[in-house]
Amino acid sequence: MFTSIGSVLLILGLVLLIGSQLAIALHAFTGNPLKGILCFVVPFYVYVYAKREPISKILMRTWYGGMALLILGGVLAS
């Protein structure tokens, strides 16, 4: 039973991680295309950009939640 719950949490966590990173990058593109390109090219620039913008801070909380679900799902699935 815990394996199936773990699998669902792994998938949900991964979806939250990818979705929030894409949303932050798209938000960066709407403000400044150069920052949007940097979000896709430079590692961890998404994190730096999200610390500066107020709307991205909400999306970073979603990213942290996705990471927590990913870790919890990995623990339950193993």
NUDRENDREN-941705 format. One record per residue: residue number from 1; residue in three letters; x, y, z of N, C-alpha, C in turn. Coordinates in steps of 0.1 Angstrom, whole numbers, plus 5000, padded with zeros to 4 digits. Example, Ala and Ser with C-alpha at 12.3 -4.5 7.8 and 13.67 -1.06 7.14 Angstrom:
NUDRENDREN-941705
  resi  resn   nxx   nyy   nzz  caxx  cayy  cazz   cxx   cyy   czz
     1   ALA  5132  4943  5078  5123  4955  5078  5132  4967  5078
     2   SER  5128  4978  5071  5137  4989  5071  5129  5000  5079
//
This chain:
NUDRENDREN-941705
  resi  resn   nxx   nyy   nzz  caxx  cayy  cazz   cxx   cyy   czz
     1   MET  5008  4988  5000  5000  5000  5000  5009  5013  5000
     2   PHE  5019  5012  5008  5028  5024  5009  5035  5027  4996
     3   THR  5037  5016  4988  5044  5017  4975  5036  5025  4965
     4   SER  5023  5022  4965  5014  5029  4956  5013  5044  4960
     5   ILE  5012  5046  4973  5011  5060  4977  5024  5067  4974
     6   GLY  5035  5060  4976  5048  5066  4973  5049  5070  4958
     7   SER  5044  5061  4950  5045  5064  4935  5037  5076  4932
     8   VAL  5025  5077  4937  5016  5089  4935  5023  5101  4940
     9   LEU  5029  5101  4951  5036  5113  4957  5048  5116  4948
    10   LEU  5055  5106  4943  5067  5109  4934  5062  5116  4922
    11   ILE  5052  5112  4916  5047  5118  4903  5042  5132  4906
    12   LEU  5034  5133  4917  5028  5146  4920  5040  5156  4923
    13   GLY  5050  5152  4931  5061  5161  4934  5068  5165  4921
    14   LEU  5070  5156  4912  5077  5159  4900  5069  5169  4891
    15   VAL  5056  5167  4891  5048  5176  4883  5048  5190  4889
    16   LEU  5048  5191  4903  5049  5204  4909  5062  5211  4907
    17   LEU  5073  5203  4907  5086  5209  4905  5087  5214  4891
    18   ILE  5084  5206  4881  5085  5211  4867  5075  5222  4864
    19   GLY  5063  5221  4869  5053  5232  4866  5057  5245  4872
    20   SER  5062  5245  4885  5066  5258  4891  5079  5264  4884
    21   GLN  5088  5255  4880  5100  5261  4873  5096  5267  4860
    22   LEU  5087  5260  4852  5083  5266  4840  5075  5279  4842
    23   ALA  5067  5279  4852  5059  5291  4855  5068  5303  4858
    24   ILE  5079  5301  4866  5088  5311  4869  5096  5316  4857
    25   ALA  5100  5306  4848  5107  5310  4836  5098  5318  4827
    26   LEU  5085  5314  4826  5076  5322  4817  5073  5335  4823
    27   HIS  5072  5337  4836  5071  5350  4842  5083  5358  4839
    28   ALA  5095  5353  4839  5107  5360  4836  5107  5365  4821
    29   PHE  5102  5356  4812  5101  5360  4798  5091  5372  4796
    30   THR  5081  5372  4803  5071  5383  4801  5077  5397  4806
    31   GLY  5085  5396  4816  5091  5409  4821  5103  5413  4813
    32   ASN  5112  5404  4810  5125  5407  4803  5129  5394  4796
    33   PRO  5129  5394  4783  5133  5382  4776  5147  5377  4779
    34   LEU  5156  5386  4782  5170  5381  4786  5170  5373  4799
    35   LYS  5162  5378  4808  5161  5370  4821  5154  5357  4818
    36   GLY  5145  5356  4809  5139  5343  4806  5148  5334  4800
    37   ILE  5157  5339  4791  5167  5330  4785  5177  5325  4796
    38   LEU  5181  5334  4805  5190  5330  4815  5183  5319  4824
    39   CYS  5170  5320  4826  5164  5310  4834  5165  5296  4828
    40   PHE  5165  5295  4815  5166  5283  4808  5181  5278  4806
    41   VAL  5190  5288  4805  5204  5284  4802  5213  5283  4814
    42   VAL  5212  5292  4824  5221  5292  4835  5215  5284  4847
    43   PRO  5222  5274  4852  5217  5266  4863  5214  5275  4875
    44   PHE  5204  5273  4882  5200  5280  4894  5196  5294  4893
    45   TYR  5196  5299  4880  5191  5313  4878  5176  5315  4881
    46   VAL  5169  5304  4880  5155  5304  4883  5153  5307  4898
    47   TYR  5162  5301  4906  5161  5304  4921  5165  5318  4924
    48   VAL  5175  5323  4917  5179  5337  4920  5168  5347  4915
    49   TYR  5162  5344  4904  5151  5353  4899  5139  5352  4908
    50   ALA  5136  5340  4913  5125  5339  4922  5126  5346  4935
    51   LYS  5139  5348  4940  5141  5355  4953  5138  5370  4951
    52   ARG  5139  5375  4939  5137  5389  4936  5123  5393  4933
    53   GLU  5115  5385  4927  5102  5388  4923  5091  5383  4933
    54   PRO  5082  5392  4937  5072  5387  4947  5063  5376  4942
    55   ILE  5059  5376  4930  5050  5365  4925  5057  5352  4924
    56   SER  5070  5353  4922  5078  5341  4921  5081  5334  4934
    57   LYS  5080  5342  4945  5082  5336  4958  5071  5326  4961
    58   ILE  5059  5329  4956  5047  5320  4958  5050  5307  4950
    59   LEU  5055  5309  4938  5059  5297  4930  5070  5289  4936
    60   MET  5080  5296  4943  5091  5288  4949  5085  5280  4961
    61   ARG  5075  5285  4968  5069  5277  4978  5063  5264  4972
    62   THR  5057  5266  4961  5052  5254  4954  5063  5244  4950
    63   TRP  5075  5250  4946  5086  5242  4942  5091  5234  4955
    64   TYR  5092  5241  4966  5096  5235  4979  5086  5224  4983
    65   GLY  5073  5226  4981  5063  5216  4983  5065  5204  4974
    66   GLY  5068  5206  4962  5070  5195  4952  5083  5187  4956
    67   MET  5093  5194  4961  5105  5187  4965  5102  5178  4978
    68   ALA  5094  5184  4987  5090  5176  4999  5082  5164  4995
    69   LEU  5073  5165  4986  5065  5154  4981  5074  5143  4974
    70   LEU  5083  5148  4966  5093  5139  4960  5101  5131  4970
    71   ILE  5106  5137  4980  5114  5130  4990  5105  5121  4998
    72   LEU  5093  5125  5002  5084  5117  5009  5080  5105  5001
    73   GLY  5077  5107  4988  5073  5096  4979  5085  5086  4978
    74   GLY  5097  5091  4977  5109  5082  4976  5110  5073  4988
    75   VAL  5108  5079  5000  5109  5072  5012  5098  5061  5013
    76   LEU  5086  5065  5010  5075  5055  5011  5076  5044  5000
    77   ALA  5081  5047  4988  5082  5038  4978  5093  5028  4980
    78   SER  5103  5031  4988  5114  5022  4990  5112  5012  5001
//
